[in-house]
Amino acid sequence: MQNKTFSGLFVGQNIVSLKRVDSTNDYLKKQVANSKPLPEGTVILAEDQFAGRGQFNNNWVSQPGKNLTFSILLSPTFLPLSQQFSLNIAISLAINDALCSFIGSECKIKWPNDIFFHDQKLGGVLIENIVRGANWKYSIVGIGLNVNQTSFPGSIKNITSTALITKRELVLNDVLTHLCTAIEKRFGQLKNGELVLQREEYTTKLYRLNTLAAFEREGVRFDAEITGVTEAGLLELKTKDGLRCFGLKELKYI
């Protein structure tokens, strides 16, 4: 284990680098549970994360030493519990901000928080909010980003990396610095109450926005257009039956 910092940053003020760990989110949860908690903004960075998790307990497969797999400790206690999706929006926008400086403006957000380049997945986010009663204690923000990996297991489809997009390798520490800076900026905006503005910007960056596409719900396929997201994070779709809203586990992209 190795500790380092990014000077001048709140996010990344304390970085714990691990050679190998099952899940950076799980590791950070255990550390926070200790009698001496870690400072907010701590980053747990793993060279090899062998049991990473995505949304709905999907596995996140990453080649050791080629990509970024890390978790950040945040305390968005200034947000009411009803606004939990606002943190998701801020983090997704931050990753999009950082990546655009490397790969251009074609980077999009696939609802709720996957990062896509055209029709291929570049990264993903898993946010675990820890709540005690009516109080929001802290959030663990897990991020997986494909950077220098250029080949993936045959069973994994529609996936890419910055190296495949740009035809060159990036310095992982440089990418991490950009990400921490962007997350700090977007988290600060959230703290300043810019929730509506961020949701509007998030909407403009949605993958398949205002484009007729196929979806599936309870085994039934239908065509619809994404028009936005609600305050609670539901996806708004324009269907033949009018505007409808769907939750995280209700909808499947085709």
C-alpha positions, 0 to 999 in steps of 0.5 A, spaced: 500 500 500 502 506 498 499 513 499 500 520 495 496 526 494 494 531 489 496 538 492 491 543 492 485 538 491 480 536 496 478 530 492 485 526 492 488 530 498 489 523 500 490 517 495 491 510 497 494 506 492 493 498 492 497 493 488 491 488 488 484 488 491 477 485 490 473 491 490 475 498 491 468 500 494 468 494 499 475 496 501 473 503 502 467 501 506 471 497 511 476 503 512 470 508 513 467 503 518 474 503 522 474 507 529 479 512 525 475 514 519 478 517 513 478 524 511 473 526 505 476 526 498 480 520 500 481 516 493 482 508 494 486 506 487 487 499 485 492 497 480 488 490 480 481 490 482 479 482 481 472 483 483 469 489 481 462 491 481 458 495 476 450 496 476 446 491 479 452 487 481 455 486 474 462 484 474 467 489 472 473 486 468 479 490 468 486 488 465 491 490 471 495 496 470 492 498 464 486 502 467 483 506 472 479 503 478 478 507 484 473 509 489 472 516 492 469 518 499 464 524 499 460 526 504 454 530 500 450 531 507 448 538 504 443 534 499 436 531 502 435 524 501 430 525 495 436 528 491 441 522 491 441 522 483 443 529 483 450 526 486 450 521 480 449 527 475 455 531 478 459 525 478 457 523 470 458 530 468 465 530 471 467 524 468 465 526 461 468 533 462 475 530 464 474 525 458 473 530 453 479 533 454 482 527 451 478 524 446 473 530 444 466 531 445 463 525 442 463 522 449 456 521 452 453 519 458 448 512 458 443 513 463 444 512 469 451 513 469 455 509 464 460 513 459 460 511 452 463 513 446 459 512 440 456 506 441 461 503 445 462 503 453 468 506 456 467 506 463 462 506 469 460 508 476 457 505 482 455 510 487 453 507 494 450 511 499 450 510 506 444 512 510 443 512 517 435 514 519 434 520 515 441 522 515 446 521 509 452 519 512 457 519 506 457 516 499 462 511 496 463 513 488 466 507 485 469 509 478 472 504 472 475 507 466 478 503 460 484 507 459 490 503 456 487 496 455 486 494 447 483 487 448 477 484 452 475 477 453 471 475 447 464 475 451 464 482 452 461 486 447 461 494 445 467 496 449 472 500 448 478 504 451 481 511 450 487 507 447 483 504 442 480 511 440 486 515 440 491 510 438 496 512 443 497 510 451 495 515 456 499 516 463 494 513 468 496 518 473 495 524 468 488 521 467 486 521 474 488 528 476 484 530 471 478 526 473 479 528 481 479 536 478 473 535 475 469 531 480 471 537 485 469 542 481 462 539 479 461 537 487 462 544 488 457 546 484 452 541 487 454 544 494 452 551 491 445 549 489 446 548 482 442 542 481 437 544 476 443 547 471 447 540 472 441 536 470 439 540 464 447 539 462 446 532 464 440 531 459 444 534 453 449 529 454 445 523 454 446 517 449 441 516 444 437 523 446 432 525 442 433 519 437 428 513 436 431 507 439 429 500 441 428 498 449 425 492 453 421 492 459 418 486 462 420 482 456 416 487 451 420 491 446 418 498 444 421 504 440 422 510 444 426 517 444 429 519 450 427 526 452 430 527 459 430 525 466 426 527 472 429 530 479 428 523 482 433 520 476 427 516 472 428 516 465 423 520 461 421 516 454 417 519 449 413 513 447 407 512 442 403 512 448 405 518 450 411 520 455 413 515 460 418 515 466 422 508 468 426 506 474 433 503 474 431 496 474 425 497 469 428 498 462 433 495 458 437 498 452 437 494 445 
